[in-house]
Structure formats: structure tokens, C-alpha cells
Amino acid sequence: MDKSLRVWVESEAGRCVYCGFCEPVCPTLYPGGHRGYGPRGRVNIALNLVEGGKPTEEVLKSIYSCLLCGACNLVCPAKIDIVSVIRVFRALMWRTKTY
Amino acid sequence: MARRVSEDLIRLLSRDKVIDDPDIVRLYAREPSGISSEALAVVFPENVRDVSKIASYAYKNNVPVYPQGSTTDLVGGAVPEPSGIIVSFERMNKIVNVNILDSTVDVEVGVRLGDLNVELAKHGYMFPIDPASVNIATVGGAINSGAGGLRGAKYGTMRDWVLRLTIVLPDETGTIMNVGCRTTKCRQGYDLVRLIVGSEGTLALVAEATLKIAPLPETMATALAFFPTLENLFEAYREIKSSGVQPLIMEFMDHETAKLAGEASKSPINVEGHMLLVSVDCNFEAVERIESWLRGVMEKNGAVKVYTSKTIEGAEPLFTIRRSLFPAQVAIASELYPGRKKIVFMDDIAVPPSKILEAVKVIKSVSEEKGLKVSIGGHIGDGNLHPSVAFPLDDDTIKKKVLEWEFEISKIAVELGGTVSAEHGIGLRKKEFLRMEMEKLGSVKALEIMKGVKKIFDPKGILNPGKVV
């Protein structure tokens, strides 16, 4: 099951074209202080780490500061389900005890 | 080396202004063009003194420096290649002063254009440069790339709207310089402001700017029309352009692209052909006359369907399809290469408005010859077209074809009297194309002059190296 979830995250997050249209609507980007606190950053962190690797403290802050509000989902031109990517990536990290 | 540089930068600035976590740094070493690289660290200056310290450090230690806004660049202009320090201006995001009497605004360059317009709207003003990425693009990114946008038909590009700049030079002390004036009329010797605008961060680090602002229009007449043929559409275009009326916005999308954009935006408007969208800003007394004139021109030239509006608010639904050009291009790419990582390759050329029909036709035939599915949209009021194709990252054959296509398109633009880049810049992707353009103009010497200018500003060549020339 974990494998199918990993494949799903790869396929969903892999559609990101890096346009950044999701960033202006994200409530955590400005308070966070860098791109890792916005949807573009989180989706690509998930994509980079979904196959494994120990997340750093900064990565954990990025992934767990997402409010799952879904504002980014509404504006993504590639129609990526960003909220589900974050939610599934959290579950995978929990299961594989990478944090 | 990365560790030493980040430790130095932390000592120089402070811990919270430096990111050296590779997973976060990687997010800044990539852009939508598909070009990516590696960087040593990302720094977040909070004022011009921080910028000066960074520039001085980079000069003394021969480390490349890459200024960045929100990295929406499409030509590789913000990629850290070779590796170096990325200077992200996102925390320099203050709107310092709005001066209505002077029609200016002072800003730090990390302010997003969308946020700037929200603030200016409170005063009944706007900043007219509106690229498709207006909500995310920063003032600094727009200055460095020489951005334009939908309102370019009337208001031009960034070079027409920047009055004054605070810049930092990559030298021993990180010299801070103010260039330009707060006045529209300004003969301050050679025009360094316009040299910096569009220089893609290769000459100086831009920290602050004084921009001109424009009053929000009282109202506007808008017509959205669909034509059965390109010839019909361009007859209407020619008539409007030759009428003496200066449209605020004049946008084009080919039939298929408009159709997909309509679907992507869930617009209730039925796309029935090639799309022409025209807005003319005017006063309340004139709006009825202009709206009726626009409708008449469209219908006379064979439009199968025309939607019009006499208010700014009423025009919003008519803009939905055009605003979804990029989502449509992403949708086309997703249909072509489902489930594969892909790049949407949006080109940016300009031709004289009189050559626009010819340009669209040749772009279509070149794309067909190469077996590439092209979508075409653009700001045709100023002759700027954005043909777009896509390729999957795992297919080198299609990628090669796309790169050849892009060169062909640029050649067409130059042959028609236009240019290889209207508003996106040269970056890494179009350096060869720029050389081709200058060769065709018999002006290769200009490239040597540009390299000489670069050397004066940046003697060690550490500022966004390898870009433009």
C-alpha cells in the first residue's frame, strides 16, 4: 500500500510545472519566511523525498505547517490536489518513521 | 565549499537570513523553464545594507551571485549555473511611499505586483505592467526581466514605468548607488535606469525602485469576439489598430487554445472560433459609443459571436478565458503526455503589428512540419506572441525537436522585422537566438559593447554569470 501511495504522490506532484501561481494565496508563505512554507515548495519537497531520505528539521516544519486549507488547490493551473499530496506525504513519513 | 560560504554568510548577516538546508535550497535552484541547478545557499536580505554586504562578500571571495524574485522566469534567467549564492528578495517587500501628487510609488523590490495593485487601488491608481504571473511576480523580477503584459498595448513594458533605482554593485565595498530621478523628465547623462531594466540581474543587484503609477480607468468598453478564420480576425484587428483609438488591451488566442482555456476556467461562454479580446479605457460619457463601435467592427468582419461590456466589473467574465491561457497550455501538455513529467515551453516573440497574421500562419505551419501541437496566444496589440508547445522530460527526441522549433520561431520573428524576446528576456535559453538576431541586423558589434558594459558593472563576472551575452 505504501508503494501505491508513493507512486500516487510522484504522479500527482510530478505534474507541477513550477509556475508558482499557488503561492500568493497561501497563508503560511509569508510568516514562514521562505519558499518551503508555500505550496510550490511543499509539493516539490514531497516529490524529492517520497522515495526515502531523512527529512531535515526545516523540511518537517515546511510539511507540518501546511494548514490544509485548500486555497492552493483552487488556483493550480495543473489542477494538482496539493492538499492530498501533503496529507499522503505526512502519512508516508509517519509509517516509514522518517521523522 | 557550500558549508564555508553559508557559515560566512551567517556571520555576515544572521542565522535567520541564510538557508543552507539542501532540500530547501533546491527549491530556489529551479524555474518553470525546466532548467535547474544547484546552489550553495539562499540569503534573504532585509534592507539595502544587507544587499551591499552580500555583494562585497561575493566579490572578495569570487562567488557567483544570483538575484531572484519569485522565479517565474521562462528562459533560464534565474538559474544558479555555475553554483553560487541565491539572493532572494522576498523579505524586502515593503511599499514605502505612495505619492499621488507625483504619481509615483517607492517600493522594495520583493513586493509582488498583485499586492502593489491592491495598495494602489485604495488611492484610485494602478501599476500598469501586468504579466500573466502578476499575482506572484515581484517588482524586482519585472525590472530585471523587462516584463510587459496584457496592458502593453497601451502602457508598454517596465522600461516605460521605472523612474529611479537603488542598485548595489558587486565590488570591494558593495557600492550602493541611486540612479534616475523622481521626475518623468530626467536627463541624468546616459540613461543607466533603462540599462538596468531588462538586464536580467547581470549588471547590478536592484534593491529599491521608484515607479510611475497611472490612474485606474473610469470605465472601459470591452468586446470579446470569435471568428471563423484567422483572416476575419485580423481584418477586425487591422481596422481597430488603424482607427486612431488606442486600446488598453488587445489579446488573441487560436480556436483550440481558447476552447481549452474556456474548459479550464469553466467559463459559460461558448468558444466558437479564434478569439479576439479588446478593451478601450474611456470615460462614462464615451463608453456606449465605443462599445457599439467595437461590436460593429467585430460583426462587420465576420465575427460569429460578440460579447460586450460597458463596465470594468462587467468585463471580468470576458477576461476569464484569456486569463486561462497558461492552464490551457498545461492541459494540452497533460493530454499529450499523460502521467509523464513534462515542460510547457512557452515562447515569447514580437513582430510589427502589420506582420502578425503572417507570423501566426508561419508558426502554425512550422509546428505542423515538426509534428508539434502548438497553442498560440498573445498580446497582439503590441505584436507580442506566445506560441507554446510541450515535451516530456523522458523523451530526448521530442525535446530536440522543440528546441529546433523554438529557434525556427525566433528566426521567423527576426525575418518579419521583430525580435526574439519581447518580455521574457534572454536568460540561458535565448543567447544563441540573440546572436542570430544581431547577425541578421549586421550588428554583432553590439554584443561586444554589451559584454563591455557588463565588465564595467561587474568586473569579476560574478553577477548572474552566463546569462544574456
HADDOCK unambig.tbl for C-alpha pairs under 7 A between the chains (distance, minus, plus):
assign (segid A and resid 11 and name CA) (segid B and resid 339 and name CA) 6.30 0.50 0.50
assign (segid A and resid 14 and name CA) (segid B and resid 341 and name CA) 5.76 0.50 0.50
assign (segid A and resid 15 and name CA) (segid B and resid 341 and name CA) 6.05 0.50 0.50
assign (segid A and resid 17 and name CA) (segid B and resid 32 and name CA) 5.80 0.50 0.50
assign (segid A and resid 17 and name CA) (segid B and resid 343 and name CA) 6.68 0.50 0.50
assign (segid A and resid 18 and name CA) (segid B and resid 31 and name CA) 6.25 0.50 0.50
assign (segid A and resid 18 and name CA) (segid B and resid 32 and name CA) 4.85 0.50 0.50
assign (segid A and resid 19 and name CA) (segid B and resid 32 and name CA) 5.53 0.50 0.50
assign (segid A and resid 19 and name CA) (segid B and resid 72 and name CA) 5.82 0.50 0.50
assign (segid A and resid 20 and name CA) (segid B and resid 72 and name CA) 6.84 0.50 0.50
assign (segid A and resid 20 and name CA) (segid B and resid 136 and name CA) 6.81 0.50 0.50
assign (segid A and resid 21 and name CA) (segid B and resid 136 and name CA) 6.31 0.50 0.50
assign (segid A and resid 23 and name CA) (segid B and resid 136 and name CA) 6.85 0.50 0.50
assign (segid A and resid 24 and name CA) (segid B and resid 135 and name CA) 6.38 0.50 0.50
assign (segid A and resid 24 and name CA) (segid B and resid 136 and name CA) 5.85 0.50 0.50
assign (segid A and resid 36 and name CA) (segid B and resid 24 and name CA) 6.08 0.50 0.50
assign (segid A and resid 41 and name CA) (segid B and resid 27 and name CA) 6.17 0.50 0.50
assign (segid A and resid 45 and name CA) (segid B and resid 23 and name CA) 6.78 0.50 0.50
assign (segid A and resid 77 and name CA) (segid B and resid 327 and name CA) 4.44 0.50 0.50
assign (segid A and resid 77 and name CA) (segid B and resid 330 and name CA) 6.90 0.50 0.50
assign (segid A and resid 78 and name CA) (segid B and resid 327 and name CA) 6.47 0.50 0.50
assign (segid A and resid 78 and name CA) (segid B and resid 330 and name CA) 6.06 0.50 0.50
assign (segid A and resid 78 and name CA) (segid B and resid 331 and name CA) 7.00 0.50 0.50
